[in-house]
């Protein structure tokens, strides 16, 4: 009888997982198809000719689409306006006491208000990105006019909001987080082109030692990323009730703790660092400062080393900054004091705040150093082995992929365990 119940539970869990998986795959497939549906009014022949004759545009297109052809489709903006809006809202919450209190202490209506605010900012970002893309196409398209610009903005903004709605459907009814799954899909779809480019451009330099080093680099990066994703420092805590149980010698005491992650900031330090360092190159490509363009094109080996040092240092700086936004020691200490919970050997209040700050600073430095090493390692290997296109194996991509896979595996475990508990207690 017990074996029969286990089989029924397994079949129910499997059916739920398959239903959610099919919803997620269906939505992702629909968005991928919509990305290649060209919006009306754009002559893609002129666009393809411009891309072939412009190295900067060709590099951008290769980065985003994984090939040298580019179609401005309905879902071209994808989930990126929502990602930008989420980052913007997080920064605003960090500097706004009212929004911070609303996020921490608000009820369901408060969360809905924050979600509505994020959607509104997503709409603004989608309009800004659509206008930017439309203005960028002005010297390329012969039939460019104000009406065409308006149509491009309407189509792309509508597509971005549809993608946002579909991603929320995946989050609610599918398997995994919708926005993360879309980013994961974009990263995975670029891997075949990355491998092809890596082999075609470095056929002479890809010796057996180089292949071994590259494979070791990938394995080392994966191990470091899993450590960053799953590594935690457990800070023990004890409540007043548990103290009374200890005094009377009770053996049914549960060891509670605060899990502080090794990498609180995630991929945000790399994103912010890349945004800061890519700005000079972007300005030079616009042709606004010819002197800057000449300086970047003549960048020496010493200049590249300086660039990597800045890259390393900015990751450390942004990791420290963003970790304080994600987890505030004073807020944690106040919450512990309200719940009559203390850290063994540490007094409540100011001492708890100082202790948590010291622990978090140490973890942040360790996590930031590991993240910075993993981010700069492909560039160092490129110079040593004289291999190009290796920076496509970015730490950001691997970190996002590992996080998405870990989240999906946890969600599958939650579905299985929830059915077990439901059978046991209902």
N, C-alpha and C positions, 0 to 999 in steps of 0.2 A: 504493500500500500504506500509505503514511504517512497519507494523507487518510482511508483507511478506519479506521485505528487511532484517529485523532482523533475520528471520528464515534462509534466504539464507546465511547470514554472519555466523550464528552459525553453519550451516551445512558445510560451507567451512572450518571454523576453526577446527571443529571436524574432518573432513577428513584429514587435514594437521597434526593434533596432532596424529591421529591414524596411519598415514603413518610413521611418525617419531618414534612413540612408537614401531611399528612392526620392523623397522630397528634396533633399539636399542636392543630389545628382541632377534631378530634373531642373531645378532652379539654376544651377551652375551651367548646365548645357544651354538653357534658354538665354542666359546672359552672354555666353560665348558666341552663340549664333547672332544675337543682337549687336555684338561688337563689330561684326563684319557686314551688317546691313548699311550700305552707304546712305547718308542723309541727302535729300534732294538739293539740287542747285550747285553742287561742287563738281568741277571737272577734275576727276582723279587722274586724268592723263597729264594735265599740267602739273599737278601735285607730284606725280611720280617722276616727271622730268626734272623738277626742281630738286627733289631728294637725291637723285643720282648725281647732280652737278654740284651739290652743296655738302661738303664733308661733315659740317657741324650738324645739319639736319639729318644726315644719314646716320650719324652716331646716335642721335636722340631716338630716331625711329628704330634702330637696331636694339637699343636698350629696352624700349617699351613694347615693341611688337615682336621682337625676336627675329626679324628679317628685314630686308632692305625695301620692302613694299609696305605701304601704309594706307589704310582705309579709314576715313573719318566716319565712323558708324554711329548708330543711335546710342550705344552704350560705351562710347570711347572714353568718357571721363571715369567710368566704372565706379568704384567705391571711394576714390581718392578725395572728392569733396567732403564726404562724411569723415574720413580719417583726419583731414585738416581741421574740420570743425570740432572734432572730439579733442584734438590736441589744444586748440584755441580755448575751448570751454574749460579744460583742465587747468590751463594757465590762469584763466580768469578766476576760477574757483580758489586757486591758491592765493590770489591777492585780494579777494573779496570776502570779508568776514561774513557777510549776509548769505552769500551763495554757499560758502563753506559750511555754515551752520545748517542751511537748508539740506545740504547733501548728507551731513552726518546725523542730524536729529530729526529730519523731516519724515513724514509718513508717505503713504503710497501716492497721494496727490502731489506731494513735493517732488517725488521722483518723476512723475508724469510731467510736471512743469519743466524740470531739467531736460527731459527727453524732447519736449516740444521746443525748448530753446535750442537744443542741439540740431534738431531738424531745420529750424529757421536759419541757423548759421550755415548749415549744409546747403540750403537754397542760395544763400548769399555767395558762398564759395563757388557753387556751381555756375552762377551767373558770371562771377569774376573770371573764372577759368575759361568759360565759353567765350566771353568778350575778348580775353587775351588770345585765345586760339584764332578767333575770327579776325582780329587785327593783324595777327602774324601771317595770315593767309592773304592779306591785302596785296603785297607785291607779287604774289605767286599766281593768283587767279586773274585771268583777263576780264572776267565778267563780274568782278567784285564791285559791290555797291552797298549802300546802307540797308536796303531791303534784304540782301543776301546775308549781311551781318546779323540782322534781326532774326532771320530764319535759322541761322546756325545756332544762335544763342537759345532760341526756343527749343529746337530739337535736342541739343546737347543737355540743356538744363532739365528738360522733361525726362530724358534718358537717365540722368544721374539720380533723379528722385524716384524713378521706377526701380532702379537698382537698389536704392536704399530701402524701399518698401519690400522688395524681394529678399534682401538680406535679413530684415527683421522677421520675415516669415520663416526663413531657415533657422534663425535663433529660437523662435517660439515652437515651431512644429517639426523642424528637421534635426539633423545630427551635427553638433558643433555650432560655433559662433559664426553667423552669416558673414560679417565683415572680414573676419580672420580667414574663413574658407576662401573668399574671393581673392584675397591677397595671396594665399597659399597657391591657388590655381594659377594666378599670373606668374608666380615664381617658377612653378613646376613646368609651365608651358614654355618658358625660355631656356630650360636646361638642354634640350636637344640642339638648339642653335649654338649654345655656349660650348658644348662638346665639339660640335662641328668646327666652330671657329678656332677653338683651342688646338685641334689636331691640324687643321689646314694651315694656320699661321706659324705653327711651331714644329713642323714635321722634321726639320733637321735637328732641332734641339731636344726633341723628346727621346732621350736615351733611356736605358733601363734604370740607371740611378735617378734620373729626373722623375720617371714615372713612380718609382718607390718613394721619393721625397714628397711628390704631390699626393700620393695615396696616404702617406703618413700624416700629411698636413690636414687632409679631409677628416681622417679618423681622430686626430688630435683636436680639431675644431669641434667635431661632434661630441667628444668626451667633455670638452670645456663648456660647450653649450648646455649639455645635460646637467653638468654641475651648476651652472648659473641658473638654470630653470628650476631645479629641484633641491638645490642646496639651501638648508635652513639652519639657523642657530636657535635652539630651544631654550628659552628663558623660563625657568621654573617659577610658578606662582602658587600661592596657598591662600585659601579663604579663612575667615574667622571660624566657620563651621568645621573646617578640617583641623584647625588648631585645637578645638575642643575635643575632636575625635582622637587626636594624638594624646591628649592629656589623660583620657580614660583608657588608652591602650587599644583602640579599635584597629582591626586589621583591614577593614574595607575602605581604605583611603585611596582615591584615584589621584595619580600624579598628573596635574594640569600644567600647561606651559603655554607661552606665547611663541609661535613660530615666526621668526624674523628671517625673511628671505635674503639670500646672498646678493641677489641682483633685484633690488626694488624698482629700479627705473626701466627695466626691460630694454627695448631697442631705442628708446627716446634719446639717450646721449649720442648714439651714432647718427640718428636722423638730424638732430640739432647741429652736431659738428659738421656733417656733410653740407647742411644748408649754409652755414657760415663760410666754409672754405670753398664752396662752389660759386659763391657770389662774384668774386673777381673774374673767374673764367666766363661766367654768364655776361657780365658787363663788357668784357673784352670782345665777346662774340657779337654783341650788339653794335660794335664799332664806335661806341661813345668816347672811348679813351684809346687812341691808337698807341700811345706809349705803353699802356698796360698790356695791350695785345702783343707788342714786340717783346716785352719783358717776360711774359708767360711762355711765348714760343721759344725763347732762348734760355729757358730754365735749365740750369746745370744740375749735375749730380748732387752738389752741395745744397742747391736750392731744394731738390727733392727730399733730401734728408731733413732740412729745416721744415718742410711741409709735413713730413711724417711726425716730427717732434711736436709741432703744433697740433696735429691730429690726435696724437697720444694725450697731450696735455688737456685739450678741450674735452675729450671724452671723460677724463678724470674730473674736470670742473663741472661739466653738465651732469655727471652721475651724482656728485655730491649735492648739486642744486636740486635735481629732480627727486632724489630720495627723500629730502626733507619735505617736499610737496606731497609725496605719496604717503609717508608715515611720519607723523609729528610726535616726538617723544612726550611733549607736554600734554597733548590730548590723550595719549595712552595712559600716562600717569594719573590724569584727572579721572578717567574712566575706571581705572583700578581702584582709586580711592572711593569713588561713589559706590562701587560694588563690594567694598570692604575686603578687597583682595590685595595682597602684598607679595613682593619678591623676598624670599627668605634671606635674612641678613641685611636687608635694605629698608630704611624707613620710608613710609609713605610721603608723597608730596615732592619737595624739591630734590631730595636725595634720589628718589626713583627716577625723576626726570633726568638728572645728571648721569645716572647709571645707564639708562636706556640710550641716552645720547652718545655715551662713550662706546657702548656695544655697537650701535648703529653706524657710528663713524668708522669703526674698525672694519665692520662688514662691508660698508660702502667702498672703502679704499681697496680692500681685497677684491671685491667683485668688479670694481672699475678697472683695476690693473689687469685682471684676467680678460675682461671685455676689450680693453685697449690692445692687449697683446694679440688676441684673436682677430681683431679688426685690422691691425697693421701687418700681420704675418704674411698674408698673400702678396703684399707689395714687396716685402723683403725677399721672399722666395723668387719673385719675378726678376729682381735685379741680380740675384746670385746665379740663377739658372738661365738668365736671358730668355725668359718665356713671357710672351705677352698674353693678354686677355685672361690672366689668372685671377684678376681682381673681380671677375664676374662671380667667383665663389665667395660672395660677401658674407660676413658674419651676420649681418642683418637678415639676409634671406634664410640662412640656416637656423638662426634663432627663432624667426617667425615660424618656420616649418616645424621645428622641434616643439615649440609651444602649442601649435595647432594639433599635432599628433598626440601630445600628452593630454590636452584638454578633451579630445575625442575619446581617448582610452578611459579617462576618468568618467566621462558622461556615460559610456557603455557600462562601466562598473556600477554607476549609480542606478541605471535602469535595472540591472540584474538584482542588485541588493534591495531596491525598493519593492520589487515583486516578491522577494523572499520574505521581507518584513510584513508585506501586505497579507501574504498567506498565513504568516505566523500569528498576527495579532487581530486579523479581521475574521 
